[in-house]
Amino acid sequence: MALGKGDNVVMWDYKKILQYPINIKNPDPRLAKVIISQYGGPDGELAASLRYLSQKFGMPDQNAKAILNDIGTEELAHLEMVGTLVHQLTDNASINEIEKGGLSPYYTDHGVGVYPQSASGTPFTAAYIAVKGDPIADLQEDLAAEQKARATYEKLIDLCRDNADVVDVLKFLRQREVVHFQRFGEALRNVQDKLAQKKFYMNNNFIPSMNDTNNTINNMTANLNNDNMMNYNSNMADYNSNNCGCNNR
């Protein structure tokens, strides 16, 4: 997807092709039942896209925002691919095939439509995503999310091992998760370097060191002690001069 500009009209320029070609020759509802987890499951593409496109607003520099925006947008393309896989694996499937594939409960509620849920049947929820508003915490979350997505695709490859057409697509998606992990690592390093740069706004461009700070605190403490001692001596002198001397009788 890219933003295009026409005559006084701003629009989305969408290329109506998949990021990677998908051509499933034979329906297999059994595989659709597990693959759909990458559509609406906890480590799926919908959760990833919403996570990154939401987190980008809290990033401290344009580079990190751009990386989150790029990957979040690509995850939408992957969502389309996973949805296409599920659709082609169930399209024209017979009721007998749906029953044998364990999709009877799903078919009851959604037919052969593509509904965002996990492989266990749990509907998609925003609880799958995390937006902490802290760039380090969010990017660490993203690194973990990409590894979990990679691990899920590897499990799906194991389960779909007898269908070369499906495995081919899953391997492509798995590889993109590895690339995303690398880019988030780059973003995290850049953000850490940026946040490590301490900025002081003081007159004469003076930047205090730790020794300067400690010396200042020690001087303040010494002056305070001196002032207190002077006040104590003064008060004692006043007391002695006003004493009636009753104790000397």
C-alpha positions as CSV (number, residue, x, y, z in Angstrom):
1,M,0.0,0.0,0.0
2,A,1.2,3.5,-0.8
3,L,-0.2,7.0,-0.4
4,G,-1.0,8.6,-3.8
5,K,-2.2,12.1,-4.6
6,G,-4.6,12.9,-7.3
7,D,-6.5,16.1,-8.3
8,N,-7.2,17.6,-4.9
9,V,-7.9,14.1,-3.6
10,V,-5.7,12.0,-1.3
11,M,-6.2,8.2,-1.7
12,W,-4.6,4.8,-1.1
13,D,-2.9,3.2,-4.0
14,Y,-3.5,-0.5,-3.5
15,K,-1.9,-3.1,-5.7
16,K,-4.5,-5.8,-6.0
17,I,-2.0,-8.7,-5.9
18,L,-0.7,-10.8,-3.1
19,Q,2.8,-10.2,-1.7
20,Y,3.5,-13.9,-2.6
21,P,1.4,-16.0,-5.0
22,I,-1.0,-18.6,-3.5
23,N,-2.5,-21.4,-5.5
24,I,-3.9,-24.3,-3.5
25,K,-5.0,-27.0,-5.8
26,N,-7.1,-29.2,-3.4
27,P,-9.3,-28.0,-0.4
28,D,-8.2,-29.3,3.0
29,P,-10.3,-27.9,5.9
30,R,-8.1,-29.8,8.4
31,L,-5.2,-27.4,7.5
32,A,-7.4,-24.4,7.4
33,K,-8.4,-25.1,11.0
34,V,-4.8,-24.6,12.3
35,I,-3.6,-22.0,9.8
36,I,-6.4,-19.6,10.8
37,S,-4.5,-19.0,14.1
38,Q,-2.1,-16.8,12.1
39,Y,-5.1,-14.8,11.0
40,G,-6.7,-14.0,14.4
41,G,-4.7,-15.9,17.0
42,P,-2.4,-14.4,19.7
43,D,0.7,-14.5,17.5
44,G,-1.1,-13.8,14.3
45,E,-0.9,-11.2,11.6
46,L,-3.8,-9.1,12.7
47,A,-2.4,-8.7,16.2
48,A,1.0,-7.9,14.8
49,S,-0.3,-5.2,12.5
50,L,-2.3,-3.5,15.2
51,R,0.5,-3.7,17.7
52,Y,3.1,-2.1,15.5
53,L,0.9,0.6,13.9
54,S,-0.2,1.6,17.4
55,Q,3.2,1.6,19.0
56,K,4.8,3.8,16.4
57,F,3.3,6.9,17.9
58,G,5.4,6.5,21.0
59,M,8.7,6.1,19.3
60,P,11.3,8.9,20.0
61,D,12.6,9.3,16.4
62,Q,11.4,9.1,12.8
63,N,13.6,6.0,12.0
64,A,11.9,3.8,14.6
65,K,8.5,5.2,13.6
66,A,9.2,4.3,10.0
67,I,10.3,0.8,10.8
68,L,7.1,0.1,12.9
69,N,5.0,1.7,10.1
70,D,6.6,-0.4,7.4
71,I,6.4,-3.7,9.3
72,G,2.9,-3.0,10.5
73,T,1.7,-2.3,7.0
74,E,3.4,-5.5,5.7
75,E,1.7,-7.5,8.4
76,L,-1.6,-6.4,6.8
77,A,-0.4,-7.9,3.5
78,H,0.4,-11.1,5.4
79,L,-3.0,-11.1,7.0
80,E,-4.4,-11.0,3.4
81,M,-2.2,-14.0,2.5
82,V,-3.3,-16.1,5.5
83,G,-6.9,-15.3,4.8
84,T,-6.4,-16.4,1.2
85,L,-4.9,-19.7,2.4
86,V,-7.8,-20.4,4.7
87,H,-10.3,-19.4,1.9
88,Q,-8.7,-21.6,-0.7
89,L,-8.4,-24.6,1.7
90,T,-12.1,-24.5,2.5
91,D,-13.6,-23.2,-0.8
92,N,-15.6,-25.9,-2.5
93,A,-15.0,-28.3,0.3
94,S,-17.8,-30.8,0.8
95,I,-19.7,-31.1,4.1
96,N,-18.1,-34.5,4.6
97,E,-14.6,-32.9,4.2
98,I,-15.5,-30.1,6.6
99,E,-16.7,-32.6,9.2
100,K,-13.6,-34.8,8.8
101,G,-11.4,-31.7,9.1
102,G,-12.9,-30.8,12.5
103,L,-14.5,-27.6,11.2
104,S,-18.1,-28.4,12.1
105,P,-18.3,-25.9,15.0
106,Y,-16.6,-23.2,12.9
107,Y,-18.9,-24.0,9.9
108,T,-21.9,-23.7,12.2
109,D,-21.1,-20.1,13.1
110,H,-19.2,-18.8,10.1
111,G,-19.8,-21.2,7.1
112,V,-16.6,-21.1,5.1
113,G,-16.0,-17.4,5.7
114,V,-12.7,-16.2,7.2
115,Y,-13.2,-15.2,10.8
116,P,-10.4,-14.0,13.1
117,Q,-9.8,-16.6,15.7
118,S,-7.1,-18.9,17.1
119,A,-6.7,-22.6,16.2
120,S,-8.5,-23.4,19.4
121,G,-11.5,-21.3,18.4
122,T,-10.9,-18.2,20.6
123,P,-12.0,-15.1,18.8
124,F,-9.5,-12.3,18.3
125,T,-9.1,-9.8,21.1
126,A,-7.2,-6.6,21.6
127,A,-5.7,-8.3,24.7
128,Y,-3.3,-10.0,22.3
129,I,-1.4,-6.7,21.7
130,A,0.7,-4.6,24.0
131,V,1.3,-0.8,23.8
132,K,3.2,0.4,26.8
133,G,4.1,3.8,25.6
134,D,7.7,3.1,26.5
135,P,9.9,2.6,23.4
136,I,12.3,0.1,25.0
137,A,9.5,-2.0,26.4
138,D,7.5,-1.9,23.2
139,L,10.4,-2.8,21.0
140,Q,11.4,-5.7,23.3
141,E,7.8,-6.8,23.0
142,D,8.0,-6.7,19.2
143,L,11.2,-8.8,19.2
144,A,9.4,-11.5,21.2
145,A,6.3,-11.3,19.0
146,E,8.3,-11.9,15.9
147,Q,10.0,-14.9,17.4
148,K,6.7,-16.3,18.5
149,A,5.3,-15.8,15.1
150,R,8.3,-17.6,13.6
151,A,7.8,-20.5,16.0
152,T,4.1,-20.7,15.1
153,Y,4.9,-20.8,11.3
154,E,7.4,-23.6,11.9
155,K,4.7,-25.6,13.8
156,L,2.3,-25.1,10.9
157,I,5.0,-26.2,8.4
158,D,5.3,-29.4,10.4
159,L,1.5,-30.0,10.4
160,C,1.1,-29.1,6.7
161,R,4.2,-31.1,5.6
162,D,2.2,-33.2,3.0
163,N,0.9,-30.2,1.1
164,A,3.7,-28.5,-0.8
165,D,1.6,-25.6,-2.0
166,V,0.8,-24.6,1.6
167,V,4.3,-25.2,2.9
168,D,5.8,-23.0,0.2
169,V,3.6,-20.0,1.4
170,L,4.3,-20.7,5.1
171,K,8.0,-20.7,4.5
172,F,7.8,-17.3,2.9
173,L,5.9,-15.9,5.8
174,R,8.3,-17.5,8.3
175,Q,11.3,-15.9,6.5
176,R,9.6,-12.4,6.7
177,E,9.3,-12.8,10.5
178,V,13.1,-13.3,10.7
179,V,13.6,-10.1,8.7
180,H,11.2,-8.2,10.9
181,F,13.1,-9.5,14.0
182,Q,16.3,-8.1,12.6
183,R,14.8,-4.7,11.8
184,F,13.3,-4.4,15.3
185,G,16.8,-5.2,16.7
186,E,18.2,-2.3,14.6
187,A,15.4,0.0,15.9
188,L,16.0,-1.0,19.5
189,R,19.8,-0.3,19.3
190,N,19.1,3.1,17.7
191,V,16.6,4.0,20.3
192,Q,18.8,2.9,23.2
193,D,21.6,5.0,21.8
194,K,19.3,8.0,21.5
195,L,18.0,7.7,25.0
196,A,21.5,7.3,26.4
197,Q,22.4,10.8,25.2
198,K,21.9,13.0,28.3
199,K,20.9,16.5,27.5
200,F,21.4,19.4,29.9
201,Y,20.0,22.9,29.4
202,M,22.1,25.3,31.5
203,N,23.8,28.7,31.2
204,N,27.3,28.8,29.7
205,N,26.9,25.2,28.4
206,F,28.1,23.9,31.8
207,I,27.5,20.2,32.2
208,P,28.0,19.1,35.8
209,S,29.9,16.0,36.6
210,M,29.1,13.6,39.4
211,N,32.1,15.1,41.4
212,D,30.7,18.6,40.9
213,T,27.3,17.4,42.2
214,N,28.8,15.7,45.3
215,N,30.9,18.7,46.1
216,T,27.9,21.0,45.9
217,I,25.9,18.8,48.2
218,N,28.9,18.6,50.7
219,N,29.3,22.4,50.7
220,M,25.6,22.9,51.3
221,T,25.7,20.5,54.2
222,A,28.8,22.2,55.7
223,N,27.3,25.6,55.4
224,L,24.1,24.4,57.0
225,N,26.0,22.9,59.9
226,N,28.0,26.1,60.4
227,D,24.9,28.2,60.4
228,N,23.2,26.0,62.9
229,M,26.3,26.1,65.3
230,M,26.4,29.9,65.1
231,N,22.8,30.2,65.9
232,Y,23.2,27.8,68.8
233,N,26.1,29.8,70.3
234,S,24.2,33.0,69.9
235,N,21.2,31.6,71.7
236,M,23.3,30.3,74.6
237,A,25.0,33.7,75.0
238,D,21.6,35.4,75.2
239,Y,20.4,32.8,77.7
240,N,23.4,33.3,80.0
241,S,23.2,37.1,80.0
242,N,19.5,37.0,81.0
243,N,19.9,34.3,83.6
244,C,18.9,35.6,87.1
245,G,21.6,33.5,88.8
246,C,19.1,31.7,91.1
247,N,21.3,28.6,91.0
248,N,24.1,30.4,92.7
249,R,22.2,31.2,95.9
